[in-house]
Amino acid sequence: MDRKRRTLTIRKYVPVLGTLVLLCIMYGIGIANYENFYNTQILLNIFIDNAFLLVVAIGMTFVILTGGIDLSVGSVVALTTMVSAVTLNHGWPAPLVMITVLVMGSVLGFGMGCMIHYFELQPFIVTLAGMFLARGLCYVISTSSIPIDDPTWITLSQKRIPIGSFSITPSVIIAAIIVVIAAVVLAWTRLGRTVYAIGGNQQSATLMGLPVARVKIAVYTISGFCSAAGGLLLSFYMSSGDPLHAVGMELDAIAAVVIGGTILTGGSGYVVGTVLGIIVLGLIQTIITFQGTLSSWWTKIFIGALLFLFVLLQRTVVRRTPS
């Protein structure tokens, strides 16, 4: 019995360890082939350029761990940037704007979670509808980009926080705080344990008396909140709201979560894996930039290949897991 448990534990970590090995190989290739690739600021720039995607992917991690999916996240990010830009330009104070968009994202996620659970609808269809709704609202607000010139936004977009001879942005700090909170929630709270239980077997979780309804709605609310938070970080990064912001970001978030070792069918995965997945995506972009002779579309090609690889790895691990 102990041997079986040890085997299950080891196999549970295989996808995350695979991501870590891949990350080390990629970083080694970069250092071997490109001058100054070893510079620590290169790694920090990955977080600076992808802080908003990391936050969105954290919310997606909660959803996928329950066996669900959220296709609305990119559109909610864009809607957040649009609402932020419009309200700021109408003179709303920055803290009120931040609270408003975070509540808006959470309410959208809560609504989709309620529809998925109480009406027993497929998450794919419900969140697809949410994607069209949020993107459509962006175009109702404006069909063109809206610049943001609010002093708070400008300060947050331009400020650099020194770390020795290197620097990061406030967005990286915010993303790091969300990552830590998410990791703690999943690892050491009843909500986290129930998330894993639902992903493992929802019927068993229900028979055990776990609050399946509350938790399923909660994960979509969390995803909506993280999407809105990611939208705020993107508005800091771009200093604008645009209906075309974050097109396809939902696919990037899913890719980061899967490459980070979270099983698509739910029940297994870790926040740290999602962070590694974001670094892998960022390293692909960085290596292509250093190469200089490859089109940016090669990023999508490499990500597609990695997704195939990690889905096969996950399938192999699931098949070989003893019952």
Helices and strands as residue ranges (DSSP letters): H 2-33, H 40-65, H 73-89, H 94-118, H 123-141, E 146-147, H 151-158, E 161-163, E 166-168, H 170-188, H 190-200, H 202-207, H 212-238, E 240-241, H 249-259, H 271-291, H 297-320
